[in-house]
Amino acid sequence: MLSSRYGMEKGRNKEGGREASAWRRDIYALCREGWFNDNMSRSLGNGKKMHFWSDVWLGGVSLRDRFRRLYDLSMLKELSVFYMC
């Protein structure tokens, strides 16, 4: 529902800009400030919902940022951890 309203970018829902609700803008502000990273944790589970390159799932920084050259060479930029393994 969110992706149909706001669109997608790099496999994620877009922020929404002015069209977004106040609640949605607040959530994105918390994300930008790093509140979620400081106060919540994620469970990898089977890896189907975690993006291999863009999600921070190991060591506090995305693999895309840590291994930029490999990411640039990869032809599988949007796959999940599950499918990359």
C-alpha positions as CSV (number, residue, x, y, z in Angstrom):
1,M,0.0,0.0,0.0
2,L,2.8,2.5,0.9
3,S,4.7,1.7,-2.3
4,S,1.7,2.3,-4.4
5,R,1.1,5.7,-2.8
6,Y,4.7,7.0,-2.4
7,G,6.6,4.9,-4.9
8,M,9.8,2.8,-4.5
9,E,13.5,3.7,-4.6
10,K,16.3,1.2,-4.4
11,G,13.9,-1.5,-3.3
12,R,12.4,0.6,-0.5
13,N,9.4,2.8,0.0
14,K,10.1,6.5,-0.8
15,E,9.8,9.0,2.0
16,G,6.8,10.8,0.5
17,G,7.7,14.4,0.9
18,R,4.8,16.9,1.4
19,E,2.2,14.3,0.4
20,A,3.2,12.1,3.4
21,S,1.3,12.1,6.6
22,A,2.8,13.8,9.7
23,W,3.2,10.3,11.3
24,R,5.2,9.1,8.2
25,R,7.4,12.2,8.2
26,D,8.2,11.7,11.9
27,I,9.2,8.1,11.4
28,Y,11.6,9.1,8.6
29,A,13.0,11.9,10.7
30,L,13.8,9.3,13.4
31,C,15.5,7.1,10.8
32,R,17.6,10.0,9.5
33,E,18.7,10.9,13.1
34,G,19.7,7.3,13.7
35,W,17.2,6.8,16.6
36,F,16.2,3.3,15.3
37,N,19.8,2.2,14.9
38,D,20.6,3.3,18.5
39,N,17.4,2.0,20.2
40,M,16.2,-1.1,18.2
41,S,17.7,-4.2,16.7
42,R,16.8,-6.5,13.8
43,S,16.6,-10.2,13.5
44,L,18.0,-11.5,10.2
45,G,15.7,-14.6,10.2
46,N,15.9,-16.4,6.9
47,G,17.2,-13.2,5.1
48,K,14.4,-12.9,2.6
49,K,13.5,-9.4,3.8
50,M,17.0,-8.0,4.2
51,H,18.7,-6.4,1.2
52,F,22.2,-7.9,0.9
53,W,24.0,-4.7,-0.2
54,S,21.9,-1.8,1.1
55,D,20.6,-2.9,4.6
56,V,22.8,-2.6,7.6
57,W,22.8,-6.1,8.8
58,L,26.4,-6.7,9.8
59,G,28.9,-4.3,11.6
60,G,26.9,-1.1,11.6
61,V,27.4,-0.1,8.0
62,S,25.9,-1.5,4.7
63,L,28.1,-3.8,2.6
64,R,27.4,-1.4,-0.3
65,D,29.3,1.4,1.6
66,R,31.9,-0.9,3.1
67,F,32.8,-2.6,-0.2
68,R,31.9,0.1,-2.8
69,R,34.0,-1.4,-5.6
70,L,32.4,-4.9,-5.2
71,Y,29.0,-3.3,-5.1
72,D,29.7,-1.3,-8.3
73,L,30.8,-4.5,-10.1
74,S,27.8,-6.6,-8.8
75,M,25.0,-7.3,-11.2
76,L,22.8,-8.4,-8.3
77,K,22.4,-5.1,-6.4
78,E,18.7,-5.6,-5.3
79,L,18.8,-9.2,-4.0
80,S,18.1,-10.2,-0.4
81,V,20.6,-11.9,1.9
82,F,18.6,-15.2,1.4
83,Y,19.0,-15.2,-2.4
84,M,22.7,-14.0,-2.4
85,C,23.6,-16.9,-0.2
